[in-house]
Amino acid sequence: MRGARLALLVPLGLSAVAVSVAAAVTVGPADITVAEVGRSVLARLGHGQSPLSVLRDGIVWNLRMPRALLAAVCGAGLALCGAVMQSLLRNPLADPFVLGVSSGASTGAVLVIVLGWGAGAVSLSAGAFAGAVLSFGTVVLLSHTLGGGMDRVVLSGVAAMQLFSALTSFVVLTSADAETTRGVLFWLLGSLSGAGWSDVALCSLVLAAVLAVCLANTGTLDAFAFGEEAAAHLGVRVARARLVLLTVTALLTAALVSAAGAIGFVGLVLPHVTRLLTGAGHARLLPVAALTGAVFLVWVDTAARTLLDPQEIPVGVVTSLIGVPAFVAVLYRTRRAL
């Protein structure tokens, strides 16, 4: 029965992602239909001719398509990381940023933007990625020094988050002018406006690799639901499994944050919503959570760029406005189990 539900939910989710991306590409000032997008895609694959003019074809392939695809990849990745971390840390409030990765990425990006470190050699994404890796390394070192354990990992993540947030604020306040500060704050709130095909390719590759690792460890994640001692009695190598899963989720979060900035609440809310559909088993939860996150963020980003057109709302602001009441509703519904 559960296998049949998964066999139904995954194809439906993939179809929903494809339809959402195609529909999102049509939304905007340029008059482009879903049919035209489909024929343009076929033309790019060598079948027929594109019905779009050079300008409209450029809008589809250089602006809207990479942005919609990156939104889907980021939504899938953040939801996947949230589902893994909530189970691994046995904390329903855990999300991809609990290890301070987002704060570290912000610091790295700010150093590149404000101070010009690596200008011409190190891009914004590379600086953000380096900062995220440094932050995660700090968490690993702190938690190891404090004796390990899930509670120590979470506390180390909180410490790293506060440290790198303070460093970011210090650099911005002391070194940035008003225009640069505005640009930095927009990025820190999450933005997909600078999406390019290179971002899509990199984040997609990292997502595919991390998803494969997580799916290979679904039994381990199920065992962690009963606690570390129970997992060890079930044959799980607790320390190794924890390090591997925390590392891959941190690296995926770093890649996503480096491309799109800090987008909150996706990894916190979507896993809880998905559990209402799939139950707690990770073989079903992880792929469905990723697909749900992809659809969700595609439409949220579409709303963010069109609601106040021509002004754009940072997508992280919209996810927070939606995420807070949604999370309260999920907590209310599952209050007996938490």
RODREN-288016 format. One record per residue (C-alpha): residue number from 1; residue in three letters; x, y, z negated. Coordinates in nm, 4 decimals, always signed. Each point is the difference from the previous one (the first is absolute). Layout:
% residues N
- resi | resn | X | Y | Z
- NUM | ALA | X | Y | Z .
...
END
This chain:
% residues 338
- resi | resn | X | Y | Z
- 1 | MET | +0.0000 | +0.0000 | +0.0000 .
- 2 | ARG | +0.2764 | +0.2414 | -0.0945 .
- 3 | GLY | +0.1995 | -0.0979 | +0.3092 .
- 4 | ALA | -0.3053 | +0.0671 | +0.2136 .
- 5 | ARG | -0.0375 | +0.3437 | -0.1594 .
- 6 | LEU | +0.3640 | +0.0834 | +0.0778 .
- 7 | ALA | -0.0411 | -0.1266 | +0.3559 .
- 8 | LEU | -0.2898 | +0.2423 | +0.0353 .
- 9 | LEU | +0.1440 | +0.3018 | -0.1816 .
- 10 | VAL | +0.3374 | +0.0106 | +0.1784 .
- 11 | PRO | -0.1370 | +0.0110 | +0.3587 .
- 12 | LEU | -0.2608 | +0.2545 | -0.1095 .
- 13 | GLY | +0.2732 | +0.2078 | -0.1629 .
- 14 | LEU | +0.2247 | -0.0126 | +0.3069 .
- 15 | SER | -0.2923 | +0.1042 | +0.2203 .
- 16 | ALA | -0.0841 | +0.2841 | -0.2376 .
- 17 | VAL | +0.3616 | +0.1238 | +0.0110 .
- 18 | ALA | +0.0075 | -0.0078 | +0.3813 .
- 19 | VAL | -0.3344 | +0.1798 | +0.0304 .
- 20 | SER | +0.0995 | +0.2572 | -0.2641 .
- 21 | VAL | +0.3281 | +0.0845 | +0.1723 .
- 22 | ALA | -0.1691 | +0.0276 | +0.3416 .
- 23 | ALA | -0.2762 | +0.2198 | -0.1420 .
- 24 | ALA | +0.2430 | +0.2191 | -0.1976 .
- 25 | VAL | +0.1983 | +0.0725 | +0.3175 .
- 26 | THR | -0.3136 | +0.1486 | +0.1604 .
- 27 | VAL | -0.0727 | +0.2410 | -0.2867 .
- 28 | GLY | +0.1279 | +0.3512 | +0.0612 .
- 29 | PRO | -0.0327 | +0.3042 | +0.2269 .
- 30 | ALA | +0.0918 | -0.1888 | +0.3208 .
- 31 | ASP | -0.2980 | -0.1870 | +0.1493 .
- 32 | ILE | +0.1201 | -0.3623 | +0.0100 .
- 33 | THR | -0.2219 | -0.3081 | -0.0228 .
- 34 | VAL | +0.0707 | -0.3449 | -0.1399 .
- 35 | ALA | -0.0362 | -0.1463 | +0.3506 .
- 36 | GLU | +0.2637 | +0.2407 | +0.1319 .
- 37 | VAL | +0.2330 | -0.0927 | -0.2841 .
- 38 | GLY | -0.0471 | -0.3678 | +0.0823 .
- 39 | ARG | +0.0737 | +0.0544 | +0.3705 .
- 40 | SER | +0.3035 | +0.2112 | -0.0894 .
- 41 | VAL | +0.1312 | -0.2827 | -0.2195 .
- 42 | LEU | -0.0507 | -0.2500 | +0.2845 .
- 43 | ALA | +0.1820 | +0.2355 | +0.2370 .
- 44 | ARG | +0.2953 | +0.0136 | -0.2390 .
- 45 | LEU | +0.0019 | -0.3800 | +0.0047 .
- 46 | GLY | +0.0143 | -0.0016 | +0.3800 .
- 47 | HIS | -0.3692 | -0.0560 | +0.0756 .
- 48 | GLY | -0.1607 | +0.2713 | +0.2116 .
- 49 | GLN | +0.0355 | +0.3771 | -0.0211 .
- 50 | SER | -0.0600 | +0.2332 | -0.2896 .
- 51 | PRO | -0.3191 | +0.2077 | +0.0355 .
- 52 | LEU | +0.1552 | +0.2822 | -0.2010 .
- 53 | SER | +0.1876 | +0.3038 | +0.1259 .
- 54 | VAL | +0.3664 | +0.0351 | -0.0900 .
- 55 | LEU | -0.0890 | +0.2434 | -0.2804 .
- 56 | ARG | -0.2755 | -0.2155 | -0.1508 .
- 57 | ASP | +0.2106 | -0.3125 | +0.0385 .
- 58 | GLY | +0.2755 | +0.1799 | -0.1920 .
- 59 | ILE | -0.2477 | +0.0898 | -0.2751 .
- 60 | VAL | -0.0951 | -0.3674 | -0.0333 .
- 61 | TRP | +0.3471 | -0.1517 | +0.0123 .
- 62 | ASN | +0.2173 | +0.2671 | -0.1576 .
- 63 | LEU | -0.2328 | +0.1366 | -0.2673 .
- 64 | ARG | -0.3078 | -0.1999 | -0.0914 .
- 65 | MET | +0.0929 | -0.3631 | +0.0642 .
- 66 | PRO | +0.3226 | -0.0065 | -0.2051 .
- 67 | ARG | -0.1735 | +0.1919 | -0.2773 .
- 68 | ALA | -0.2965 | -0.2398 | -0.0139 .
- 69 | LEU | +0.2272 | -0.3049 | +0.0104 .
- 70 | LEU | +0.2267 | +0.1400 | -0.2716 .
- 71 | ALA | -0.3078 | +0.0684 | -0.2143 .
- 72 | ALA | -0.1045 | -0.3628 | +0.0441 .
- 73 | VAL | +0.3475 | -0.1300 | -0.0876 .
- 74 | CYS | +0.0306 | +0.2288 | -0.3054 .
- 75 | GLY | -0.3456 | -0.0921 | -0.1248 .
- 76 | ALA | +0.0717 | -0.3710 | +0.0417 .
- 77 | GLY | +0.3406 | +0.0261 | -0.1665 .
- 78 | LEU | -0.1158 | +0.2051 | -0.2980 .
- 79 | ALA | -0.2971 | -0.2302 | -0.0651 .
- 80 | LEU | +0.2236 | -0.3070 | +0.0290 .
- 81 | CYS | +0.2543 | +0.1440 | -0.2450 .
- 82 | GLY | -0.2750 | +0.0971 | -0.2426 .
- 83 | ALA | -0.1508 | -0.3486 | +0.0029 .
- 84 | VAL | +0.3381 | -0.1632 | -0.0593 .
- 85 | MET | +0.1056 | +0.2378 | -0.2766 .
- 86 | GLN | -0.3289 | -0.0155 | -0.1889 .
- 87 | SER | +0.0330 | -0.3772 | -0.0144 .
- 88 | LEU | +0.3744 | -0.0105 | -0.0598 .
- 89 | LEU | -0.0107 | +0.2579 | -0.2810 .
- 90 | ARG | -0.3399 | -0.1195 | -0.1282 .
- 91 | ASN | -0.1093 | +0.3630 | -0.0067 .
- 92 | PRO | -0.3197 | +0.1102 | +0.1807 .
- 93 | LEU | +0.1320 | +0.3575 | +0.0088 .
- 94 | ALA | +0.3228 | -0.0900 | +0.1836 .
- 95 | ASP | +0.0498 | +0.1361 | +0.3496 .
- 96 | PRO | +0.2923 | +0.0255 | +0.2462 .
- 97 | PHE | +0.1345 | +0.3123 | -0.1700 .
- 98 | VAL | +0.0214 | -0.1462 | -0.3511 .
- 99 | LEU | +0.3711 | -0.0764 | +0.0480 .
- 100 | GLY | +0.0835 | +0.3628 | +0.0736 .
- 101 | VAL | +0.0646 | -0.0752 | +0.3689 .
- 102 | SER | -0.2203 | +0.2871 | +0.1189 .
- 103 | SER | +0.1744 | +0.2505 | -0.2267 .
- 104 | GLY | +0.3424 | -0.1157 | +0.1171 .
- 105 | ALA | -0.1054 | +0.0303 | +0.3633 .
- 106 | SER | -0.1273 | +0.3510 | -0.0670 .
- 107 | THR | +0.3334 | +0.1004 | -0.1509 .
- 108 | GLY | +0.1934 | -0.1354 | +0.2973 .
- 109 | ALA | -0.2253 | +0.1790 | +0.2480 .
- 110 | VAL | +0.0188 | +0.3280 | -0.1911 .
- 111 | LEU | +0.3801 | -0.0116 | -0.0083 .
- 112 | VAL | +0.0046 | -0.0350 | +0.3793 .
- 113 | ILE | -0.2610 | +0.2724 | +0.0600 .
- 114 | VAL | +0.1012 | +0.2592 | -0.2574 .
- 115 | LEU | +0.3734 | -0.0431 | -0.0357 .
- 116 | GLY | +0.0663 | -0.1179 | +0.3532 .
- 117 | TRP | +0.1915 | -0.3050 | -0.1169 .
- 118 | GLY | +0.0836 | -0.2114 | +0.3005 .
- 119 | ALA | -0.1593 | +0.2458 | +0.2424 .
- 120 | GLY | +0.0497 | -0.1299 | +0.3512 .
- 121 | ALA | +0.1047 | -0.3416 | -0.1285 .
- 122 | VAL | -0.2532 | -0.1040 | -0.2623 .
- 123 | SER | -0.3675 | +0.0401 | +0.0855 .
- 124 | LEU | -0.2829 | +0.0679 | -0.2418 .
- 125 | SER | -0.1016 | -0.3662 | +0.0047 .
- 126 | ALA | +0.3533 | -0.1201 | -0.0643 .
- 127 | GLY | +0.0376 | +0.2376 | -0.2946 .
- 128 | ALA | -0.3329 | -0.1112 | -0.1449 .
- 129 | PHE | +0.0893 | -0.3649 | +0.0441 .
- 130 | ALA | +0.3375 | +0.0488 | -0.1703 .
- 131 | GLY | -0.1685 | +0.1747 | -0.2933 .
- 132 | ALA | -0.2548 | -0.2805 | -0.0330 .
- 133 | VAL | +0.2700 | -0.2668 | -0.0065 .
- 134 | LEU | +0.1953 | +0.1992 | -0.2610 .
- 135 | SER | -0.3099 | +0.0304 | -0.2173 .
- 136 | PHE | -0.0737 | -0.3713 | +0.0202 .
- 137 | GLY | +0.3628 | -0.0781 | -0.0841 .
- 138 | THR | -0.0349 | +0.2209 | -0.3066 .
- 139 | VAL | -0.3100 | -0.1934 | -0.1085 .
- 140 | VAL | +0.1722 | -0.3364 | +0.0451 .
- 141 | LEU | +0.3037 | +0.1180 | -0.1984 .
- 142 | LEU | -0.2111 | +0.1444 | -0.2818 .
- 143 | SER | -0.2275 | -0.3017 | -0.0308 .
- 144 | HIS | +0.2996 | -0.2361 | -0.0003 .
- 145 | THR | +0.1726 | +0.2076 | -0.2675 .
- 146 | LEU | -0.3159 | +0.0022 | -0.2122 .
- 147 | GLY | -0.0295 | -0.3772 | +0.0163 .
- 148 | GLY | -0.2365 | -0.0586 | +0.2921 .
- 149 | GLY | -0.3666 | -0.0902 | -0.0223 .
- 150 | MET | -0.2965 | +0.1513 | +0.1823 .
- 151 | ASP | -0.0615 | +0.2655 | -0.2639 .
- 152 | ARG | +0.3622 | +0.1139 | +0.0288 .
- 153 | VAL | -0.0296 | +0.0220 | +0.3785 .
- 154 | VAL | -0.3085 | +0.2201 | -0.0268 .
- 155 | LEU | +0.1568 | +0.2249 | -0.2638 .
- 156 | SER | +0.3179 | +0.0289 | +0.2077 .
- 157 | GLY | -0.2142 | +0.0936 | +0.3002 .
- 158 | VAL | -0.1731 | +0.2740 | -0.1977 .
- 159 | ALA | +0.3392 | +0.1352 | -0.1132 .
- 160 | ALA | +0.1353 | -0.0017 | +0.3557 .
- 161 | MET | -0.3163 | +0.1660 | +0.1301 .
- 162 | GLN | +0.0294 | +0.2841 | -0.2503 .
- 163 | LEU | +0.3730 | +0.0405 | +0.0633 .
- 164 | PHE | -0.0255 | +0.0264 | +0.3771 .
- 165 | SER | -0.3142 | +0.2157 | -0.0165 .
- 166 | ALA | +0.1920 | +0.2436 | -0.2210 .
- 167 | LEU | +0.2950 | -0.0006 | +0.2403 .
- 168 | THR | -0.2320 | +0.0713 | +0.2934 .
- 169 | SER | -0.1655 | +0.2907 | -0.1804 .
- 170 | PHE | +0.3368 | +0.1395 | -0.1057 .
- 171 | VAL | +0.1400 | -0.0046 | +0.3545 .
- 172 | VAL | -0.3132 | +0.1585 | +0.1471 .
- 173 | LEU | -0.0270 | +0.2738 | -0.2631 .
- 174 | THR | +0.3679 | +0.0966 | +0.0098 .
- 175 | SER | +0.0928 | -0.0411 | +0.3648 .
- 176 | ALA | -0.3045 | +0.0269 | +0.2291 .
- 177 | ASP | -0.1634 | +0.3089 | +0.1493 .
- 178 | ALA | -0.3775 | +0.0377 | +0.0174 .
- 179 | GLU | -0.0382 | -0.1463 | +0.3501 .
- 180 | THR | +0.2197 | -0.3014 | -0.0736 .
- 181 | THR | -0.1809 | -0.0612 | -0.3292 .
- 182 | ARG | -0.3348 | -0.0096 | +0.1812 .
- 183 | GLY | +0.1307 | -0.2545 | +0.2487 .
- 184 | VAL | +0.1486 | -0.2153 | -0.2740 .
- 185 | LEU | -0.3191 | +0.0028 | -0.2053 .
- 186 | PHE | -0.2040 | -0.0980 | +0.3063 .
- 187 | TRP | +0.2277 | -0.3008 | +0.0541 .
- 188 | LEU | -0.0073 | -0.0947 | -0.3687 .
- 189 | LEU | -0.3809 | -0.0113 | +0.0139 .
- 190 | GLY | +0.0146 | -0.2475 | +0.2883 .
- 191 | SER | -0.0168 | +0.0816 | +0.3687 .
- 192 | LEU | -0.0080 | -0.2006 | +0.3228 .
- 193 | SER | +0.0290 | +0.3052 | +0.2252 .
- 194 | GLY | +0.3593 | -0.0782 | +0.0973 .
- 195 | ALA | -0.0675 | -0.3642 | +0.0932 .
- 196 | GLY | +0.2061 | -0.1367 | +0.2870 .
- 197 | TRP | +0.0478 | -0.3346 | +0.1669 .
- 198 | SER | +0.3282 | -0.0559 | -0.1835 .
- 199 | ASP | -0.1834 | +0.0349 | -0.3329 .
- 200 | VAL | -0.2666 | -0.2448 | +0.1168 .
- 201 | ALA | +0.2599 | -0.2541 | +0.1124 .
- 202 | LEU | +0.2098 | +0.0185 | -0.3180 .
- 203 | CYS | -0.2930 | -0.0135 | -0.2426 .
- 204 | SER | -0.1678 | -0.2798 | +0.1975 .
- 205 | LEU | +0.3127 | -0.2147 | -0.0097 .
- 206 | VAL | +0.0449 | +0.0535 | -0.3740 .
- 207 | LEU | -0.3701 | -0.0700 | -0.0619 .
- 208 | ALA | +0.0106 | -0.3239 | +0.2010 .
- 209 | ALA | +0.3088 | -0.1220 | -0.1877 .
- 210 | VAL | -0.1382 | +0.0873 | -0.3445 .
- 211 | LEU | -0.3409 | -0.1494 | +0.0806 .
- 212 | ALA | +0.1700 | -0.3255 | +0.1002 .
- 213 | VAL | +0.1957 | -0.0096 | -0.3275 .
- 214 | CYS | -0.3088 | +0.0749 | -0.2077 .
- 215 | LEU | -0.2148 | -0.2593 | +0.1782 .
- 216 | ALA | +0.2738 | -0.2564 | -0.0610 .
- 217 | ASN | -0.0277 | +0.0793 | -0.3731 .
- 218 | THR | -0.3775 | -0.0016 | -0.0448 .
- 219 | GLY | +0.0216 | -0.3017 | -0.2319 .
- 220 | THR | +0.2577 | +0.1825 | -0.2095 .
- 221 | LEU | -0.2236 | +0.3064 | -0.0259 .
- 222 | ASP | -0.2931 | -0.2196 | -0.1029 .
- 223 | ALA | +0.2186 | -0.1485 | -0.2741 .
- 224 | PHE | +0.1021 | +0.3458 | -0.1266 .
- 225 | ALA | -0.3677 | +0.0720 | -0.0673 .
- 226 | PHE | +0.0306 | -0.2307 | -0.3037 .
- 227 | GLY | +0.3123 | +0.1734 | -0.1330 .
- 228 | GLU | +0.3734 | -0.0533 | +0.0335 .
- 229 | GLU | +0.0172 | -0.2931 | -0.2421 .
- 230 | ALA | -0.2810 | -0.1836 | +0.1738 .
- 231 | ALA | +0.1609 | +0.0680 | +0.3376 .
- 232 | ALA | +0.3302 | -0.1413 | -0.1250 .
- 233 | HIS | -0.1763 | -0.3156 | -0.1230 .
- 234 | LEU | -0.1531 | -0.0342 | +0.3465 .
- 235 | GLY | +0.3475 | -0.0116 | +0.1524 .
- 236 | VAL | +0.0374 | +0.3638 | +0.1048 .
- 237 | ARG | +0.3481 | +0.1491 | -0.0268 .
- 238 | VAL | -0.1351 | +0.3119 | -0.1658 .
- 239 | ALA | +0.3020 | +0.2329 | +0.0118 .
- 240 | ARG | +0.0821 | -0.0826 | +0.3623 .
- 241 | ALA | -0.3612 | +0.0271 | +0.1190 .
- 242 | ARG | -0.0490 | +0.3295 | -0.1804 .
- 243 | LEU | +0.3163 | +0.1513 | +0.1474 .
- 244 | VAL | -0.0822 | -0.1141 | +0.3540 .
- 245 | LEU | -0.3601 | +0.1243 | -0.0049 .
- 246 | LEU | +0.0801 | +0.3304 | -0.1692 .
- 247 | THR | +0.2848 | +0.0601 | +0.2432 .
- 248 | VAL | -0.2005 | -0.0634 | +0.3161 .
- 249 | THR | -0.2955 | +0.2095 | -0.1184 .
- 250 | ALA | +0.2348 | +0.2833 | -0.0988 .
- 251 | LEU | +0.1725 | -0.0099 | +0.3391 .
- 252 | LEU | -0.3338 | +0.0024 | +0.1817 .
- 253 | THR | -0.1209 | +0.2919 | -0.2102 .
- 254 | ALA | +0.3250 | +0.1830 | +0.0733 .
- 255 | ALA | -0.0427 | -0.0480 | +0.3740 .
- 256 | LEU | -0.3614 | +0.1201 | -0.0095 .
- 257 | VAL | +0.0722 | +0.3012 | -0.2201 .
- 258 | SER | +0.2960 | +0.0989 | +0.2161 .
- 259 | ALA | -0.2303 | +0.0098 | +0.3042 .
- 260 | ALA | -0.3204 | +0.1438 | -0.1476 .
- 261 | GLY | +0.0764 | +0.1551 | -0.3375 .
- 262 | ALA | -0.1688 | -0.0881 | -0.3275 .
- 263 | ILE | -0.3515 | -0.1311 | +0.0668 .
- 264 | GLY | -0.1636 | -0.0937 | -0.3264 .
- 265 | PHE | -0.2905 | -0.2194 | -0.1103 .
- 266 | VAL | +0.0035 | -0.2316 | +0.3041 .
- 267 | GLY | +0.2084 | -0.2603 | -0.1807 .
- 268 | LEU | -0.1903 | +0.0530 | -0.3231 .
- 269 | VAL | -0.3621 | -0.0220 | +0.1183 .
- 270 | LEU | -0.0058 | -0.2214 | +0.3112 .
- 271 | PRO | +0.1245 | -0.3204 | -0.1725 .
- 272 | HIS | -0.2818 | +0.0264 | -0.2551 .
- 273 | VAL | -0.2577 | +0.0543 | +0.2744 .
- 274 | THR | +0.1385 | -0.2951 | +0.1956 .
- 275 | ARG | -0.0161 | -0.2332 | -0.3020 .
- 276 | LEU | -0.3750 | +0.0543 | -0.0036 .
- 277 | LEU | -0.0075 | -0.1612 | +0.3471 .
- 278 | THR | +0.2660 | -0.2684 | -0.0292 .
- 279 | GLY | +0.0455 | -0.0828 | -0.3661 .
- 280 | ALA | +0.3385 | -0.0124 | -0.1714 .
- 281 | GLY | +0.1743 | -0.2624 | +0.2169 .
- 282 | HIS | +0.2928 | +0.1695 | +0.1731 .
- 283 | ALA | -0.0128 | -0.2111 | +0.3157 .
- 284 | ARG | -0.3287 | +0.1782 | +0.0727 .
- 285 | LEU | +0.0606 | +0.3268 | -0.1840 .
- 286 | LEU | +0.3247 | +0.1135 | +0.1664 .
- 287 | PRO | -0.0968 | -0.0125 | +0.3705 .
- 288 | VAL | -0.3485 | +0.1397 | -0.0601 .
- 289 | ALA | +0.1347 | +0.2793 | -0.2224 .
- 290 | ALA | +0.2480 | +0.0968 | +0.2735 .
- 291 | LEU | -0.2743 | +0.0136 | +0.2643 .
- 292 | THR | -0.2324 | +0.1957 | -0.2300 .
- 293 | GLY | +0.2751 | +0.2508 | -0.0756 .
- 294 | ALA | +0.0732 | +0.0422 | +0.3707 .
- 295 | VAL | -0.3610 | +0.0797 | +0.0890 .
- 296 | PHE | -0.0387 | +0.2292 | -0.3009 .
- 297 | LEU | +0.3039 | +0.2174 | +0.0686 .
- 298 | VAL | -0.0700 | +0.0306 | +0.3749 .
- 299 | TRP | -0.3363 | +0.1586 | -0.0739 .
- 300 | VAL | +0.1261 | +0.2082 | -0.2920 .
- 301 | ASP | +0.2763 | +0.1461 | +0.2174 .
- 302 | THR | -0.2505 | +0.0689 | +0.2785 .
- 303 | ALA | -0.2126 | +0.1943 | -0.2465 .
- 304 | ALA | +0.3060 | +0.1820 | -0.1373 .
- 305 | ARG | +0.1002 | +0.1347 | +0.3405 .
- 306 | THR | -0.3501 | +0.0929 | +0.1216 .
- 307 | LEU | -0.2170 | +0.1138 | -0.2933 .
- 308 | LEU | +0.1505 | +0.3498 | -0.0154 .
- 309 | ASP | +0.1302 | +0.0118 | +0.3584 .
- 310 | PRO | +0.2277 | +0.1735 | +0.0983 .
- 311 | GLN | +0.1308 | -0.0132 | -0.3596 .
- 312 | GLU | +0.1147 | -0.3432 | -0.1160 .
- 313 | ILE | -0.0497 | -0.1429 | -0.3492 .
- 314 | PRO | +0.2851 | -0.2126 | -0.1388 .
- 315 | VAL | -0.1218 | -0.3576 | +0.0161 .
- 316 | GLY | +0.1142 | -0.0618 | -0.3590 .
- 317 | VAL | -0.2495 | +0.2620 | -0.1181 .
- 318 | VAL | -0.2870 | -0.1778 | +0.1766 .
- 319 | THR | +0.0990 | -0.3435 | -0.1322 .
- 320 | SER | +0.0036 | +0.1424 | -0.3523 .
- 321 | LEU | -0.3412 | +0.1645 | +0.0414 .
- 322 | ILE | -0.1417 | -0.3310 | +0.1200 .
- 323 | GLY | +0.2116 | -0.2212 | -0.2226 .
- 324 | VAL | -0.0862 | +0.1486 | -0.3396 .
- 325 | PRO | -0.3786 | -0.0596 | +0.0117 .
- 326 | ALA | +0.0533 | -0.3330 | +0.1798 .
- 327 | PHE | +0.2389 | -0.1179 | -0.2699 .
- 328 | VAL | -0.2396 | +0.1093 | -0.2759 .
- 329 | ALA | -0.2734 | -0.2028 | +0.1726 .
- 330 | VAL | +0.2269 | -0.3052 | +0.0250 .
- 331 | LEU | +0.0987 | +0.0325 | -0.3671 .
- 332 | TYR | -0.3656 | +0.0254 | -0.0998 .
- 333 | ARG | -0.0909 | -0.3096 | +0.1982 .
- 334 | THR | +0.2917 | -0.2073 | -0.1268 .
- 335 | ARG | +0.0150 | +0.1429 | -0.3543 .
- 336 | ARG | -0.0656 | -0.3353 | -0.1633 .
- 337 | ALA | +0.2915 | -0.1640 | +0.1782 .
- 338 | LEU | +0.2576 | +0.2724 | -0.0729 .
END
